[in-house]
Amino acid sequence: MHGSRQCVRPGCGALAEATLTYHYASRTAWLDDLEGDPDPSVYELCTQHADRTTVPVGWNREDRRVSDAPLPHPLPTAQELLDIPLAV
């Protein structure tokens, strides 16, 4: 966690976990992990509000956050992949 940094959305008291930045000329908005010191040029959001962020029509939303969540199904090991019979 990042101390007492809270989500900037009105009425939300959750801790900020992501930042939202945007560039008008390229019509792009970026979601990144919250890092370092507070920056007044970015919006700090909780995970729920970051996940729900939408962009205007014609814009691109790039989610560059690194997820610490476990995968729903573990990836197979190299040996397990070798053991799969080839379908011909």
KEFI-68115 format. One record per residue (C-alpha): residue number from 0; residue in one letter; x, y, z. Coordinates in Angstrom, 1 decimal. Example, Ala and Ser with C-alpha at 12.3 -4.5 7.8 and 13.67 -1.06 7.14 Angstrom:
2
{doke 0, A, {12.3, -4.5, 7.8}}
{doke 1, S, {13.7, -1.1, 7.1}}
***
This chain:
88
{doke 0, M, {0.0, 0.0, 0.0}}
{doke 1, H, {1.0, 3.6, -0.4}}
{doke 2, G, {0.3, 5.3, 2.9}}
{doke 3, S, {-2.7, 7.4, 3.1}}
{doke 4, R, {-3.1, 8.1, -0.7}}
{doke 5, Q, {-6.7, 7.7, -1.5}}
{doke 6, C, {-8.7, 7.4, -4.7}}
{doke 7, V, {-9.6, 10.8, -6.2}}
{doke 8, R, {-13.1, 9.8, -7.1}}
{doke 9, P, {-15.6, 11.8, -5.0}}
{doke 10, G, {-17.0, 9.8, -2.1}}
{doke 11, C, {-14.5, 6.9, -2.4}}
{doke 12, G, {-12.3, 6.3, 0.6}}
{doke 13, A, {-10.4, 3.4, -0.8}}
{doke 14, L, {-6.7, 3.4, -1.0}}
{doke 15, A, {-5.2, 4.4, -4.4}}
{doke 16, E, {-3.6, 1.5, -6.3}}
{doke 17, A, {-3.3, 2.9, -9.9}}
{doke 18, T, {-2.7, 6.1, -11.8}}
{doke 19, L, {-4.6, 7.5, -14.8}}
{doke 20, T, {-2.8, 9.7, -17.2}}
{doke 21, Y, {-3.8, 10.8, -20.7}}
{doke 22, H, {-2.5, 12.6, -23.8}}
{doke 23, Y, {-5.1, 14.5, -25.8}}
{doke 24, A, {-3.1, 14.7, -29.0}}
{doke 25, S, {-2.7, 10.9, -29.3}}
{doke 26, R, {-6.2, 10.3, -27.7}}
{doke 27, T, {-4.7, 7.8, -25.3}}
{doke 28, A, {-5.2, 7.1, -21.6}}
{doke 29, W, {-2.9, 5.0, -19.5}}
{doke 30, L, {-3.5, 3.1, -16.3}}
{doke 31, D, {-0.3, 2.3, -14.4}}
{doke 32, D, {0.5, 0.9, -11.0}}
{doke 33, L, {0.8, 3.5, -8.3}}
{doke 34, E, {4.5, 4.1, -7.6}}
{doke 35, G, {6.7, 6.7, -6.0}}
{doke 36, D, {5.7, 10.1, -4.7}}
{doke 37, P, {2.3, 11.7, -5.4}}
{doke 38, D, {2.2, 13.5, -8.8}}
{doke 39, P, {-0.3, 16.3, -9.3}}
{doke 40, S, {-0.4, 15.6, -13.0}}
{doke 41, V, {-2.0, 12.2, -12.6}}
{doke 42, Y, {-5.2, 10.9, -11.2}}
{doke 43, E, {-4.8, 8.3, -8.4}}
{doke 44, L, {-7.5, 5.6, -8.4}}
{doke 45, C, {-8.5, 2.6, -6.4}}
{doke 46, T, {-8.5, -0.7, -8.1}}
{doke 47, Q, {-12.3, -0.7, -8.6}}
{doke 48, H, {-12.4, 2.7, -10.2}}
{doke 49, A, {-9.3, 2.0, -12.3}}
{doke 50, D, {-11.0, -1.2, -13.6}}
{doke 51, R, {-14.1, 0.7, -14.5}}
{doke 52, T, {-12.4, 3.5, -16.3}}
{doke 53, T, {-13.7, 4.1, -19.8}}
{doke 54, V, {-12.4, 6.5, -22.5}}
{doke 55, P, {-14.3, 8.5, -25.0}}
{doke 56, V, {-15.1, 7.0, -28.4}}
{doke 57, G, {-12.0, 7.2, -30.6}}
{doke 58, W, {-9.6, 7.0, -27.7}}
{doke 59, N, {-7.4, 4.1, -26.7}}
{doke 60, R, {-7.2, 2.8, -23.1}}
{doke 61, E, {-3.9, 1.1, -22.3}}
{doke 62, D, {-3.8, -0.8, -19.0}}
{doke 63, R, {-0.2, -1.2, -18.2}}
{doke 64, R, {-0.7, -2.3, -14.6}}
{doke 65, V, {1.1, -5.5, -13.5}}
{doke 66, S, {-1.3, -7.9, -11.9}}
{doke 67, D, {-0.2, -9.7, -8.7}}
{doke 68, A, {-3.3, -11.9, -8.9}}
{doke 69, P, {-2.7, -15.6, -9.4}}
{doke 70, L, {-3.8, -17.0, -12.7}}
{doke 71, P, {-7.1, -18.8, -12.6}}
{doke 72, H, {-5.5, -22.0, -14.0}}
{doke 73, P, {-1.8, -22.6, -13.5}}
{doke 74, L, {0.3, -22.7, -16.7}}
{doke 75, P, {1.5, -26.2, -17.6}}
{doke 76, T, {5.1, -27.1, -17.0}}
{doke 77, A, {7.5, -27.8, -19.9}}
{doke 78, Q, {7.2, -31.5, -19.2}}
{doke 79, E, {3.4, -31.4, -19.2}}
{doke 80, L, {3.5, -29.8, -22.6}}
{doke 81, L, {5.9, -32.5, -23.9}}
{doke 82, D, {3.5, -35.2, -22.5}}
{doke 83, I, {0.6, -33.9, -24.6}}
{doke 84, P, {0.0, -36.3, -27.5}}
{doke 85, L, {0.1, -34.5, -30.9}}
{doke 86, A, {-3.2, -34.4, -32.6}}
{doke 87, V, {-2.7, -35.3, -36.3}}
***
